[in-house]
Amino acid sequence: MPAKKHKRKASDHTRSKRSSLKQIKPAGLIASNPRLFICIGISLIALGMYLLAFESQYDAMFGLAMLTLVSGGAIAIYSNFALPKKERKRAR
């Protein structure tokens, strides 16, 4: 057996895995269109604020206002996490 055997570097293996991971497209609806869902989330928050301020005389409207606020906030936050890091920096 030769004394100086050529060994591969560990970084060669990680590069091939990284390039294959970048080519995989997101499968979810929110992950594929994050800017659209940020707008939808913000509009749900605005609708919830309107319902809470002007239409909350009844318990059902108060509950609907809270549901729209919570769901709009969750959608906006989740779609913000789905944005690529480059677009997050541009949006701020």
ChimeraX attribute file (.defattr): number of C-alpha atoms within 10 A of each C-alpha:
attribute: neighborCount
match mode: 1-to-1
recipient: residues
	/A:1	4
	/A:2	5
	/A:3	5
	/A:4	6
	/A:5	7
	/A:6	7
	/A:7	6
	/A:8	8
	/A:9	8
	/A:10	8
	/A:11	8
	/A:12	9
	/A:13	10
	/A:14	10
	/A:15	11
	/A:16	10
	/A:17	10
	/A:18	10
	/A:19	10
	/A:20	9
	/A:21	10
	/A:22	8
	/A:23	8
	/A:24	8
	/A:25	9
	/A:26	11
	/A:27	8
	/A:28	10
	/A:29	10
	/A:30	19
	/A:31	18
	/A:32	15
	/A:33	14
	/A:34	21
	/A:35	17
	/A:36	12
	/A:37	21
	/A:38	22
	/A:39	15
	/A:40	17
	/A:41	24
	/A:42	17
	/A:43	17
	/A:44	22
	/A:45	24
	/A:46	16
	/A:47	17
	/A:48	24
	/A:49	16
	/A:50	13
	/A:51	20
	/A:52	19
	/A:53	12
	/A:54	9
	/A:55	16
	/A:56	15
	/A:57	11
	/A:58	8
	/A:59	10
	/A:60	11
	/A:61	16
	/A:62	16
	/A:63	15
	/A:64	17
	/A:65	23
	/A:66	17
	/A:67	15
	/A:68	21
	/A:69	22
	/A:70	16
	/A:71	15
	/A:72	24
	/A:73	19
	/A:74	15
	/A:75	21
	/A:76	25
	/A:77	15
	/A:78	17
	/A:79	23
	/A:80	19
	/A:81	13
	/A:82	18
	/A:83	19
	/A:84	11
	/A:85	10
	/A:86	8
	/A:87	11
	/A:88	12
	/A:89	9
	/A:90	7
	/A:91	7
	/A:92	5
